[in-house]
Amino acid sequence: MPLKIQIEKELNQALKDKDKNTYPTLRLALSAIKDAEIANRSKDSKIISDSDIILILKKMIKQRKESCEVYQKAGREELLENEKKEVDIISKFLPKQFSEEETKKICVEVIESTGAKSIRDMGKVMGYLKSKYSDALDFSKVNLVIKELLK
């Protein structure tokens, strides 16, 4: 089932259940998807792919995590909790992320297979990882792992 339809179904259920934490977040997600569809109209493609939707959702999560940091520094616990709930709601629609242990294992394998020897080869490793595991890896963590392994 396409991701957009899953989000719409979840929104409808949240509206029926009167879940005031979930439906505003899902409405924002659908609004962002709709904006992307409108932007794609000029490219003769009215349909947006699931991979594009995943990128949109990841961007939304990144924004909320940045807000979490700001709220935490400012001591705004109620806003911090709200942002964390939104991250959890949006994350349900993303593919399962690899754990840190699995991420490190994959990075080691890719470094060995690409023959990377120093930090200069980081671009080659990152490119390979993005082509193979773009949805399942958190590249902020991958960046740190690769830097540690290529010292």
Secondary structure by P-SEA (a helix, b strand, c coil): ccaaaaaaaaaaaaaaacccccaaaaaaaaaaaaaaaaaacccccccccaaaaaaaaaaaaaaaaaaaaaaaaacaaaaaaaaaaaaaaaaccccccccaaaaaaaaaaaaaaaccccccaaaaaaaaaaaccccccaaaaaaaaaaaaac
